[in-house]
Amino acid sequence: MDVDESLLYGMLGERLKQRRLEAKVTQAQLAQAAGVLRTSVTNIEAGRQKPPLHLLYRMCVVLDVEVSSIIPSNEEVAGQVALPFGSIYRDNDELPPELVEILKGVGE
């Protein structure tokens, strides 16, 4: 399983933004309380900046939410997962036999 970092930080930023808006806190207020620049909050919310863990905790404390409420699950950010050959093709007769053998070896 591979983690799609772009998806991870995009989802994290969007969730942080949601919690901030629910708390009726501006980016400037959150930035000041967390000890960062407003542009950092903007970039984190947009998924362009990867915040350190301690900063996420600091911002969540300010917003009175648990860090776990903004962290995407493994499944949400997982890359393509290899599926068993049989789960992709139901009828192996549709493929040339040499291709079937090649595909069976993929992912082993």
Secondary structure, DSSP 8 states (H G I E B T S, - for coil): --B-HHHHHHHHHHHHHHHHHHTT--HHHHHHHHTS-HHHHHHHHTT-S---HHHHHHHHHHHT--GGGTS--HHHHB------HHHH-S-GGGS-HHHHHHHHHTT-
